[in-house]
Amino acid sequence: MDKVIVVTGASSGIGATLAREVGQMGASVVVAARREAELQAVAKESGANALAIVADVTRREEVKRIVAQSLARFGRIDVWVNNAGRGLSRSVEQLTDEDLDEMMLVNVKSALYGIQAVLPHMKERKRGHIINVSSMLGRIPFASVRSAYSASKHALMSLTANLRVDLHAAFPDIHVSSFLPGVVATDFGLNARHGGPDSRALPYAQPVSEVAQALAELIEHPRAEAYSRPGYQKQVADYYSAEDVAMIESRPPFVNR
Ligand SMILES: NC(=O)c1ccc[n+]([C@@H]2O[C@H](COP(=O)([O-])OP(=O)(O)OC[C@H]3O[C@@H](n4cnc5c(N)ncnc54)[C@H](OP(=O)(O)O)[C@@H]3O)[C@@H](O)[C@H]2O)c1
C-alpha cells in the first residue's frame, strides 16, 4: 500500500491495530496520541518508516503540528484517520456540563481540528481521504449509559456528511468517510469517563483485528460509510424504518445496555 496515513489515537486499541496493519502492508504511517512509550512501541511495529508524534488532539495547535511534522517527513498526506476518542458512562439525567463539554471536545472538536488542519493540503493536491471513526452509537442510541458519547458521535456523523457534500463537486477525489464499529474489544470501556463496563468483557465485542481490517479495507476502497460488521447497516435501517421507535427501544439490545 503506497500511501501516507496519519492515525490519531494510535497508542492503543483500534488506532494502534490499524497502524500495524497498514504499516505491514507497506504504508508510511504517522501515529499520534498522548502516551509516548505506548506510541513508540506501536510505531516500531508499523513498518520501517513509521513516525510517532506525541500530541493532544483536543488542542488545535497540536493537531496542526501533526500535519506539519507529517509533511516535513513524508511530503504528503494521503489518508487522515480521526480515530482518537473517549467514552462516558452516565445517563442523561446524571450528565453535567463538564461531561457534555468533554465529549464534544474529545470526540467532535478533535476531529474538526484534524479536518481543518489537513484539508488545505488535500485541496492543493486535489486528492486525499479523511476518515472519521464514529460508532453504531452515532446512528442508533442503543446504550443509554453512553448518552453524551452517543450524542457526540451523532454530531460527528453530521459534520462528516456536511463536509462530504461541500467537497463533492469541486473535489471529487477527496473522499470523506464515516467508519462505524459496534462494541470492540479494546481498553475503550476502561478509559471511559466515570468508568463503566469493560468493552472486552462484553460477549458481543468484536475482535479489534477484524475492526482494523475493515478500516484498512475502507482505506483501499473509499466510500461514504463503512460498518465494522456486515449486519450493522440493517440494524440501523430497522431502527429508522420502525413505525414505533419506542417498541424497538423496549427490546434488546436497547434494554439495560
Ligand atoms: N471500543 C469500542 O467499543 C468502540 C466502538 C465504537 C467506536 N469506537 C471509537 O473508536 C475510537 C478508538 O477507540 P478504542 O476502542 O481504540 O479505545 P482506546 O483503546 O481507549 O483508544 C483511544 C485512543 O485515543 C487516544 N486519545 C484519547 N484522547 C486523546 C487526546 N486528547 N489526544 C490524543 N489522543 C487521544 C488514546 O491515546 P492516549 O491516551 O495515549 O492519548 C488512545 O490511543 C474512538 O473514537 C472510539 O470512540 C470504539
The ligand as a Gaussian input file, in Angstrom:
#p B3LYP/6-31G(d) Opt

LIG

0 1
 N      -14.117000       0.131000      21.556000
 C      -15.354000       0.317000      21.171000
 O      -16.274000      -0.384000      21.600000
 C      -15.670000       1.388000      20.147000
 C      -16.884000       1.296000      19.471000
 C      -17.211000       2.259000      18.523000
 C      -16.331000       3.301000      18.276000
 N      -15.152000       3.372000      18.952000
 C      -14.273000       4.510000      18.661000
 O      -13.019000       4.028000      18.236000
 C      -12.019000       5.003000      18.528000
 C      -10.852000       4.314000      19.202000
 O      -11.264000       3.769000      20.433000
 P      -10.658000       2.407000      21.029000
 O      -11.754000       1.451000      21.150000
 O       -9.460000       2.010000      20.278000
 O      -10.305000       2.884000      22.521000
 P       -8.902000       3.130000      23.283000
 O       -8.097000       1.878000      23.291000
 O       -9.284000       3.769000      24.573000
 O       -8.141000       4.152000      22.350000
 C       -8.388000       5.534000      22.352000
 C       -7.212000       6.226000      21.718000
 O       -7.493000       7.634000      21.651000
 C       -6.375000       8.329000      22.169000
 N       -6.781000       9.594000      22.743000
 C       -7.748000       9.832000      23.670000
 N       -7.790000      11.138000      23.972000
 C       -6.814000      11.724000      23.223000
 C       -6.334000      13.051000      23.123000
 N       -6.876000      14.051000      23.836000
 N       -5.320000      13.319000      22.275000
 C       -4.760000      12.316000      21.561000
 N       -5.170000      11.039000      21.602000
 C       -6.184000      10.752000      22.442000
 C       -5.761000       7.389000      23.215000
 O       -4.371000       7.656000      23.363000
 P       -3.675000       8.453000      24.587000
 O       -4.450000       8.152000      25.821000
 O       -2.282000       7.906000      24.566000
 O       -3.732000       9.895000      24.178000
 C       -5.928000       6.050000      22.519000
 O       -4.850000       5.813000      21.640000
 C      -12.703000       6.076000      19.375000
 O      -13.031000       7.174000      18.564000
 C      -13.958000       5.381000      19.852000
 O      -14.987000       6.295000      20.140000
 C      -14.799000       2.435000      19.884000

